[in-house]
């Protein structure tokens, strides 16, 4: 009998001791990583104090943007303004690299762009670009909505009319597939949240890269996409979760466009948003995106899958203030 066998069989318990030692190493490594992450998070917060202060002072801020000149801008209640605060390039670079490390990502000259979810500030979406693509490091943060604006509130604000209110309410009730189009910051997510608030029953699977759509009930499930699971994979995965409705935060690629249209035919009542300059362009953009994965997309599939297209945009009122308003609708008759 070998020495190892002798230890194992004569009460040495060598295998058990090895496994115990491995478990202890894993625990120590886990604690070490937690300590590193805690330290990194503290450093990130210290570097971003100006932004945290701005959010505390104005809870209507939806976006914060750092320009190459170091000036910090924010958008609040539809208006963009310069805050008077600055973050110098060296500190901006430090913020970006700390967040990259915290999320186990690499950002460098060969990979000068990244998007991550902030570990604080309500989990805002942080998108950064570094030189040589830009002269100095820049970033933009989109903060998730704190509260849902209902269709009633949107009616009071003038975002929708009374006839649109009834149309949207009936569209959700009758399980129509709704596509919301508009530019960045136009109010697409606001409309999407108002519509999901009208869903009173069933199980909705919500797919996003950053949590912005507020779930109506605890019965719903939110899937967050990542490098490990893209939108197309998440749409396929949603089918295995017994969905009544599938809601997508933003259609950005051909796989998602094609997969969602196919899925919506069997699971009506879906809601999605897309960047487009008009309601008619939204449908054309779906077709264009599909061309990334198929040579000749099926226009009949697109027409059958999408029942209602809502276009929302920023409108400047007579007093120079800005409001978000639904200006075009296709379908819904």
SEROGU-498726 format. One line per 8 residues: number of its first residue (from 1); their letters; for each residue z, y, x of C-alpha. Coordinates in steps of 0.1 Angstrom, whole numbers, plus 5000, padded with zeros to 4 digits. Layout:
SEROGU-498726
NUM) A) Z:Y:X | ...
END
This chain:
SEROGU-498726
1) XXXXXXXX) 5000:5000:5000 | 4991:5034:5014 | 5016:5062:5019 | 5003:5082:4990 | 5003:5051:4967 | 5039:5044:4978 | 5050:5079:4969 | 5033:5077:4935
9) XXXXXXXX) 5047:5043:4925 | 5081:5045:4941 | 5093:5076:4922 | 5077:5102:4944 | 5057:5115:4914 | 5032:5130:4937 | 5005:5137:4910 | 5031:5153:4888
17) XXXXXXXX) 5043:5175:4917 | 5007:5185:4926 | 5000:5195:4890 | 5033:5214:4887 | 5024:5232:4920 | 4990:5241:4906 | 5005:5254:4874 | 5029:5276:4893
25) XXXXXXXX) 5000:5290:4914 | 4981:5298:4882 | 5011:5315:4867 | 5016:5336:4899 | 4979:5345:4899 | 4980:5355:4863 | 5011:5377:4869 | 4994:5392:4899
33) XXXXXXXX) 4963:5401:4879 | 4984:5415:4851 | 5002:5437:4876 | 4969:5449:4891 | 4955:5456:4856 | 4987:5475:4846 | 4984:5496:4878 | 4947:5502:4873
41) XXXXXXXX) 4953:5512:4837 | 4980:5537:4848 | 4956:5551:4873 | 4928:5554:4847 | 4951:5573:4823 | 4962:5597:4851 | 4926:5605:4859 | 4917:5611:4823
49) XXXXXXXX) 4946:5633:4812 | 4923:5661:4801 | 4904:5639:4776 | 4937:5624:4763 | 4950:5659:4757 | 4919:5670:4739 | 4921:5641:4716 | 4958:5648:4708
57) XXXXXXXX) 4949:5685:4700 | 4919:5677:4678 | 4918:5644:4660 | 4883:5652:4647 | 4867:5647:4681 | 4841:5620:4679 | 4824:5623:4713 | 4833:5635:4748
65) XXXXXXXX) 4807:5640:4775 | 4808:5648:4812 | 4778:5666:4826 | 4766:5664:4863 | 4781:5699:4869 | 4816:5686:4860 | 4819:5704:4827 | 4835:5685:4799
73) XXXXXXXX) 4820:5688:4764 | 4831:5674:4731 | 4818:5671:4696 | 4841:5678:4667 | 4833:5682:4630 | 4796:5681:4638 | 4798:5709:4664 | 4794:5704:4702
81) XXXXXXXX) 4813:5728:4725 | 4823:5732:4761 | 4860:5726:4765 | 4865:5748:4796 | 4879:5717:4814 | 4862:5702:4845 | 4862:5668:4861 | 4849:5670:4897
89) XXXXXXXX) 4823:5644:4908 | 4848:5626:4931 | 4873:5621:4903 | 4846:5611:4879 | 4834:5585:4903 | 4870:5573:4906 | 4873:5570:4868 | 4841:5550:4865
97) XXXXXXXX) 4849:5526:4894 | 4885:5520:4881 | 4871:5512:4847 | 4845:5489:4862 | 4872:5471:4882 | 4895:5468:4851 | 4866:5451:4832 | 4855:5430:4861
105) XXXXXXXX) 4822:5448:4864 | 4802:5461:4893 | 4786:5496:4893 | 4767:5507:4924 | 4733:5521:4935 | 4716:5488:4925 | 4734:5487:4892 | 4741:5524:4884
113) XXXXXXXX) 4749:5521:4847 | 4777:5504:4826 | 4792:5504:4791 | 4827:5493:4785 | 4854:5496:4759 | 4882:5519:4769 | 4916:5501:4772 | 4932:5531:4755
121) XXXXXXXX) 4921:5562:4735 | 4916:5540:4704 | 4892:5518:4724 | 4863:5543:4726 | 4829:5532:4739 | 4825:5545:4775 | 4790:5547:4790 | 4786:5558:4826
129) XXXXXXXX) 4757:5565:4850 | 4761:5572:4887 | 4737:5584:4915 | 4709:5580:4924 | 4699:5580:4888 | 4718:5613:4883 | 4728:5640:4908 | 4765:5634:4901
137) XXXXXXXX) 4785:5608:4880 | 4783:5613:4842 | 4798:5596:4812 | 4799:5598:4775 | 4826:5585:4752 | 4822:5576:4715 | 4855:5574:4697 | 4858:5550:4668
145) XXXXXXXX) 4865:5566:4634 | 4902:5568:4625 | 4897:5568:4588 | 4870:5556:4564 | 4853:5583:4544 | 4846:5568:4509 | 4815:5575:4488 | 4837:5598:4467
153) XXXXXXXX) 4846:5619:4497 | 4809:5620:4509 | 4800:5632:4474 | 4826:5660:4477 | 4814:5669:4512 | 4778:5672:4499 | 4766:5643:4522 | 4753:5625:4492
161) XXXXXXXX) 4744:5635:4456 | 4757:5620:4424 | 4725:5601:4418 | 4727:5587:4454 | 4763:5578:4449 | 4754:5556:4419 | 4724:5541:4437 | 4744:5532:4468
169) XXXXXXXX) 4773:5518:4447 | 4749:5496:4427 | 4731:5485:4458 | 4763:5472:4473 | 4774:5456:4441 | 4740:5439:4436 | 4740:5426:4472 | 4710:5446:4484
177) XXXXXXXX) 4703:5447:4521 | 4707:5482:4534 | 4694:5498:4566 | 4709:5532:4576 | 4687:5552:4600 | 4693:5584:4619 | 4697:5600:4653 | 4728:5597:4675
185) XXXXXXXX) 4758:5613:4659 | 4739:5618:4626 | 4765:5600:4605 | 4750:5564:4604 | 4784:5548:4610 | 4801:5571:4584 | 4776:5560:4558 | 4780:5523:4568
193) XXXXXXXX) 4818:5526:4566 | 4815:5542:4531 | 4793:5513:4519 | 4815:5486:4534 | 4844:5502:4515 | 4825:5493:4483 | 4825:5456:4491 | 4853:5442:4470
201) XXXXXXXX) 4849:5405:4474 | 4835:5378:4497 | 4836:5373:4534 | 4818:5398:4557 | 4810:5391:4593 | 4808:5424:4612 | 4789:5424:4645 | 4792:5454:4670
209) XXXXXXXX) 4795:5462:4707 | 4823:5487:4700 | 4846:5485:4669 | 4834:5514:4646 | 4830:5497:4612 | 4863:5495:4595 | 4868:5461:4578 | 4875:5463:4540
217) XXXXXXXX) 4898:5433:4539 | 4917:5409:4562 | 4893:5382:4550 | 4865:5398:4571 | 4857:5389:4607 | 4846:5413:4635 | 4825:5399:4664 | 4823:5421:4695
225) XXXXXXXX) 4793:5415:4716 | 4794:5414:4754 | 4775:5401:4784 | 4786:5366:4774 | 4775:5370:4738 | 4747:5394:4729 | 4737:5406:4694 | 4712:5379:4688
233) XXXXXXXX) 4737:5352:4697 | 4764:5368:4676 | 4740:5368:4646 | 4734:5331:4650 | 4771:5325:4655 | 4779:5344:4623 | 4760:5319:4603 | 4785:5292:4613
241) XXXXXXXX) 4814:5313:4600 | 4806:5309:4563 | 4795:5345:4557 | 4788:5361:4524 | 4774:5392:4541 | 4764:5400:4576 | 4769:5436:4588 | 4755:5448:4622
249) XXXXXXXX) 4767:5480:4638 | 4734:5489:4655 | 4700:5471:4658 | 4688:5477:4694 | 4666:5449:4704 | 4639:5426:4691 | 4661:5395:4690 | 4686:5412:4668
257) XXXXXXXX) 4659:5427:4645 | 4641:5394:4640 | 4673:5374:4637 | 4689:5398:4612 | 4658:5400:4590 | 4656:5361:4589 | 4693:5359:4582 | 4693:5386:4555
265) XXXXXXXX) 4668:5365:4534 | 4694:5338:4530 | 4725:5361:4530 | 4718:5392:4510 | 4742:5421:4508 | 4740:5431:4545 | 4743:5465:4561 | 4730:5477:4595
273) XXXXXXXX) 4722:5509:4613 | 4693:5518:4636 | 4682:5548:4656 | 4651:5564:4640 | 4637:5598:4632 | 4630:5591:4595 | 4633:5564:4568 | 4597:5553:4572
281) XXXXXXXX) 4600:5553:4610 | 4630:5530:4607 | 4609:5502:4593 | 4582:5508:4620 | 4609:5506:4646 | 4621:5472:4633 | 4585:5460:4637 | 4582:5475:4672
289) XXXXXXXX) 4615:5459:4683 | 4603:5425:4670 | 4573:5428:4693 | 4597:5423:4721 | 4601:5386:4710 | 4570:5378:4689 | 4534:5390:4694 | 4527:5398:4658
297) XXXXXXXX) 4558:5403:4637 | 4557:5394:4600 | 4556:5426:4580 | 4563:5406:4548 | 4595:5393:4564 | 4606:5429:4571 | 4597:5441:4536 | 4615:5412:4519
305) XXXXXXXX) 4646:5415:4541 | 4652:5452:4537 | 4658:5465:4502 | 4670:5500:4508 | 4666:5524:4538 | 4689:5555:4540 | 4681:5583:4564 | 4710:5606:4573
313) XXXXXXXX) 4708:5637:4596 | 4726:5668:4607 | 4718:5698:4586 | 4726:5734:4595 | 4739:5754:4566 | 4735:5791:4559 | 4768:5799:4575 | 4756:5782:4607
321) XXXXXXXX) 4780:5753:4602 | 4767:5717:4605 | 4769:5690:4579 | 4757:5654:4577 | 4734:5648:4548 | 4713:5619:4534 | 4678:5634:4532 | 4655:5604:4527
329) XXXXX) 4656:5571:4508 | 4631:5543:4506 | 4637:5516:4480 | 4666:5514:4457 | 4646:5519:4425
END
